């Protein structure tokens, strides 16, 4: 598997300011109580522009389905919108859940994005459904929604061949082309002009870590909801890594849940509300992100309180200096090559403020 006309520099970022590694943004396009998906998408535009102006390296959108409080069911559509409002920052999926889609469709969508924003698009891929079993079955038109996850390596091979337009002679898809794509940029001399988006593998366990290592691909780990597996998965990835045309050494990014506020109390209030939202999601009652006032009035059961305490122990929150310390400590413990921050708050203003405070804490440039 190759990534035609692609260079490792598009994967490896350069840390700005005093950050030890590049800092990036993961956006779930969250919808707070009393607000709409339109409001959330407007916030995403504002946040992408802020991230670009303050020197964050990349901005990814995650695919989720059947969750009222998460308006990111169509990453490719959102990324096209963000591409029209930004100029430099890398944009990508964090990720597209490949088993939910035909590989050709993803190749066409991200080929189109690459044509819109040349050299700025990342294709992050996951094998989980990003939803519940019934919704996964509806997406995949099958009574066996987990079947696609088992076929993930084969789907990945097919997607890569569509992206590179290099199915071998005799393959049934030899004359099928993902458009826009390399076939559209072939010059009379046979040189492929447009390069295509780099592929990342995403995961929360050892499966994708092992596969990314075997293929020599960059790896993004979901530390923000699978912290106990972070170091084992990263160790497995690094120990098993095989150099490729894409990377000569492993490159590991981790997703981090972090929220900075002007005072610690407000940070705690927002994080508590986000934890209540997660409890409802995990117990089959997904809804809009509750307000801090609703979370303060909610009486958590002992079991729920135990969940909240455990969940929030993995959320770096507080003032800007405290969040910076927490991020630096996490980077040292994991050896991550890049930190991708996701901030959950009911208020759009507080989400934007959080990234501004993190940027200030690291002396990121203002453009």
C-alpha positions in Angstrom: 0.0 0.0 0.0 1.4 3.4 -1.0 0.4 7.0 -0.6 1.2 8.5 -3.9 2.8 12.0 -4.1 2.6 12.3 -0.3 5.4 13.4 2.0 5.9 12.7 5.8 6.1 16.4 6.4 2.3 16.6 5.9 2.0 14.3 8.9 4.8 15.5 11.1 4.0 19.0 12.4 6.3 21.6 13.9 5.5 22.6 17.5 4.7 26.3 17.7 5.5 28.6 20.6 6.7 26.7 23.7 4.6 23.6 23.1 6.8 20.4 23.2 4.8 18.8 20.4 2.2 20.1 17.9 -1.2 20.9 19.3 -4.3 20.2 17.3 -8.1 20.2 17.7 -10.7 17.4 17.7 -14.3 18.7 17.2 -17.4 16.7 18.0 -19.7 19.6 17.0 -21.5 19.3 20.3 -25.0 20.8 20.7 -25.9 22.2 24.1 -29.3 22.3 25.6 -31.2 25.3 24.3 -29.1 25.5 21.2 -29.4 23.9 17.7 -27.1 22.1 15.2 -26.9 25.3 13.3 -25.5 27.0 16.3 -23.0 24.2 16.8 -21.8 24.3 13.2 -21.3 28.1 13.4 -19.2 27.5 16.5 -17.1 24.9 14.5 -16.4 27.6 11.9 -15.4 30.1 14.6 -13.2 27.4 16.3 -11.5 26.4 13.1 -10.6 30.0 12.3 -9.4 30.5 15.9 -7.3 27.3 15.7 -5.8 28.5 12.4 -5.0 32.0 13.7 -3.3 30.6 16.8 -1.1 28.1 15.2 -2.8 24.8 16.0 -1.5 22.2 13.6 -4.7 20.4 12.4 -8.5 20.3 13.0 -10.3 17.0 12.9 -14.1 16.2 13.0 -15.4 12.9 14.4 -18.2 10.8 12.9 -21.0 10.0 15.2 -24.6 8.9 14.6 -28.0 9.0 16.3 -26.7 11.4 19.1 -28.8 14.6 19.5 -25.9 16.3 21.2 -23.3 15.6 18.5 -23.9 17.1 15.1 -21.0 15.5 13.3 -22.7 12.6 11.4 -21.2 13.8 8.1 -17.5 14.7 8.5 -16.9 15.2 4.8 -19.7 17.8 4.5 -18.5 19.7 7.6 -14.9 19.6 6.4 -15.9 21.1 3.1 -17.6 23.9 5.0 -14.6 24.5 7.2 -12.3 24.5 4.1 -14.2 27.4 2.7 -13.6 29.4 5.9 -9.9 28.6 6.5 -6.7 28.9 4.4 -3.8 27.0 6.1 -4.8 24.7 8.9 -4.9 20.9 8.0 -8.4 19.6 8.1 -9.4 15.9 8.5 -11.6 13.2 9.9 -11.0 11.9 13.4 -12.4 9.8 12.1 -14.5 8.4 9.3 -15.8 5.0 10.5 -14.9 3.0 7.4 -17.2 0.0 8.0 -20.2 2.4 7.7 -19.3 3.3 4.1 -18.3 1.8 0.7 -14.6 2.5 0.3 -15.2 4.1 -3.2 -17.6 6.7 -1.6 -14.9 7.7 1.0 -12.3 7.9 -1.8 -14.5 10.2 -3.8 -15.5 12.4 -0.8 -11.9 12.9 0.3 -10.7 13.3 -3.3 -13.2 16.1 -3.6 -12.0 17.7 -0.3 -8.4 17.4 -1.5 -9.4 19.2 -4.7 -11.1 21.9 -2.6 -8.2 22.4 -0.2 -5.0 20.9 -1.9 -2.5 19.6 0.6 -4.6 20.3 3.7 -6.7 17.2 4.1 -6.2 14.2 6.4 -8.2 10.9 6.2 -8.4 9.4 9.6 -10.1 6.0 9.7 -11.7 4.0 12.4 -13.4 0.6 12.5 -16.0 1.2 15.3 -19.5 2.2 14.2 -19.6 5.5 16.1 -23.0 4.6 17.4 -25.3 1.9 18.8 -25.9 -1.5 17.1 -29.3 -0.7 15.7 -28.0 2.5 14.1 -25.0 0.7 12.7 -27.3 -1.9 11.2 -29.3 0.9 9.5 -26.1 2.5 8.2 -24.7 -0.7 6.8 -28.0 -2.3 5.6 -27.2 -5.6 7.4 -28.4 -7.6 10.3 -24.8 -8.1 11.4 -23.5 -4.6 12.2 -20.2 -5.9 13.5 -19.4 -7.7 10.3 -17.8 -4.5 8.8 -15.4 -4.1 11.6 -14.1 -7.6 11.0 -13.5 -6.7 7.4 -11.7 -3.5 8.2 -8.2 -4.5 6.9 -9.7 -5.6 3.5 -11.8 -2.4 3.3 -8.6 -0.4 4.0 -6.8 -2.1 1.2 -9.6 -1.4 -1.2 -9.9 2.3 -0.1 -6.1 2.8 -0.5 -6.2 1.3 -4.0 -9.0 3.7 -5.0 -7.1 6.6 -3.6 -4.0 5.6 -5.5 -5.9 4.4 -8.6 -3.7 1.3 -8.7 -5.9 -1.8 -8.8 -3.9 -4.5 -10.7 -4.7 -5.8 -14.1 -7.5 -8.3 -13.9 -9.1 -6.9 -10.8 -12.8 -6.3 -11.2 -12.3 -2.6 -10.1 -9.4 -2.0 -12.5 -11.5 0.4 -14.6 -13.3 2.0 -11.7 -11.8 5.4 -10.7 -12.4 7.6 -7.7 -13.1 11.0 -9.1 -11.6 13.5 -8.3 -8.4 11.5 -7.9 -5.1 10.8 -9.4 -6.6 9.7 -12.8 -7.9 13.3 -13.2 -4.4 14.8 -12.7 -2.4 12.5 -15.0 -0.4 14.6 -17.4 0.5 13.4 -21.0 3.8 12.1 -19.6 2.1 10.0 -17.0 3.0 12.1 -13.9 0.3 12.1 -11.3 -0.2 15.8 -10.4 -2.5 15.9 -7.4 -1.3 14.1 -4.3 -4.0 12.6 -2.1 -4.9 12.8 1.6 -2.6 10.9 4.0 -4.3 8.0 5.7 -4.3 7.7 9.5 -5.5 4.8 11.5 -7.5 5.6 14.7 -8.1 3.3 17.6 -8.8 2.7 21.3 -7.2 -0.7 21.6 -4.3 -2.7 20.2 -6.0 -3.8 16.9 -5.5 -0.5 15.0 -2.1 0.0 16.7 -0.9 -3.3 15.3 -2.3 -2.6 11.8 -0.9 0.9 11.6 2.5 -0.4 12.6 2.4 -3.2 10.0 1.5 -0.7 7.3 3.9 2.0 8.4 1.0 4.5 8.9 0.5 7.3 11.5 -1.6 6.3 14.5 -4.1 8.3 16.5 -5.2 6.9 19.8 -8.4 7.9 21.7 -6.9 8.6 25.1 -9.8 10.8 25.9 -12.1 7.8 26.4 -9.7 4.8 26.7 -7.0 6.1 28.9 -6.1 2.7 30.4 -5.2 1.4 27.0 -3.1 4.3 25.9 0.5 3.3 26.9 0.0 -0.4 26.0 -1.3 0.5 22.5 1.4 3.1 21.9 4.1 0.6 23.0 2.6 -2.0 20.7 2.6 0.5 17.8 6.2 1.6 18.3 7.6 -1.9 18.9 5.8 -3.3 15.8 6.4 -0.4 13.4 7.7 -1.1 10.0 9.1 1.8 7.9 7.1 2.6 4.8 7.0 5.1 1.9 4.8 7.2 4.3 6.9 7.2 7.4 10.4 6.1 8.3 9.6 6.1 12.0 6.4 5.8 14.1 4.2 8.9 14.6 1.6 8.7 17.4 -1.1 11.3 18.1 -3.4 11.1 21.1 -6.8 12.6 21.6 -7.0 14.5 25.0 -10.0 15.8 26.8 -9.0 19.2 28.2 -10.9 22.3 29.3 -9.3 25.6 30.4 -11.3 28.4 32.0 -10.6 31.7 33.6 -11.3 30.1 37.0 -11.2 26.5 38.3 -14.8 26.5 39.5 -16.2 27.2 36.1 -14.0 24.5 34.6 -15.3 22.0 37.2 -18.9 23.0 36.5 -18.5 22.5 32.7 -16.7 19.2 33.1 -19.4 17.9 35.5 -22.1 18.7 32.9 -20.1 16.9 30.2 -19.9 13.9 32.5 -23.7 13.9 33.0 -24.1 13.9 29.3 -21.8 10.9 29.0 -23.7 9.0 31.7 -26.9 9.5 29.7 -25.2 8.4 26.5 -23.8 5.3 28.1 -27.2 4.3 29.6 -29.1 4.7 26.3 -30.5 8.2 26.9 -28.5 10.4 24.6 -29.5 14.0 24.5 -28.2 17.6 24.2 -25.3 18.6 26.5 -26.9 19.7 29.7 -26.2 23.1 31.3 -24.0 23.3 34.3 -27.0 24.4 36.4 -28.8 21.2 35.4 -25.8 19.1 36.3 -25.5 20.9 39.7 -29.1 20.2 40.5 -28.9 16.5 39.4 -28.6 13.9 42.2 -26.1 11.4 41.1 -26.5 7.9 42.4 -23.4 6.3 44.1 -22.7 4.3 40.9 -23.1 7.4 38.7 -20.9 9.5 41.0 -18.2 6.8 40.8 -18.5 7.0 37.0 -18.2 10.8 37.1 -15.2 10.7 39.3 -13.4 8.2 37.1 -14.4 10.0 33.9 -13.3 13.4 35.1 -10.0 12.1 36.4 -9.1 11.7 32.7 -10.2 15.3 31.8 -7.4 17.9 32.2 -9.3 20.9 33.5 -8.7 24.1 35.4 -6.9 27.3 34.7 -4.7 27.7 31.7 -1.5 27.1 33.7 -2.9 23.9 35.2 -4.1 22.6 31.9 -0.7 23.2 30.4 1.0 21.3 33.2 -1.4 18.5 32.7 -0.9 18.3 29.0 2.9 18.5 29.4 2.8 15.7 32.0 0.6 13.5 29.7 2.9 14.1 26.7 6.0 13.1 28.8 4.3 9.9 30.1 3.1 8.7 26.7 5.8 10.1 24.4 3.0 11.3 22.1 4.3 13.1 19.0 1.2 15.3 18.9 -1.7 16.2 21.2 -5.2 16.7 19.8 -7.4 18.5 22.3 -11.1 18.1 22.5 -12.9 20.5 24.8 -16.5 19.8 26.1 -18.6 22.6 27.5 -22.2 23.6 27.2 -21.3 27.1 26.2 -19.8 27.8 22.8 -18.0 30.9 24.2 -16.3 28.8 26.9 -15.2 26.2 24.3 -13.6 29.0 22.2 -12.1 30.6 25.3 -10.6 27.2 26.4 -8.6 27.0 23.2 -7.6 30.6 23.4 -6.3 30.1 26.9 -4.3 27.0 25.9 -2.8 28.9 23.0 -1.8 31.7 25.4 -0.3 29.2 27.9 2.0 27.9 25.1 2.7 31.3 23.6 1.3 30.1 20.3 1.6 32.9 17.6 -1.3 35.2 16.8 -1.7 35.6 13.1 
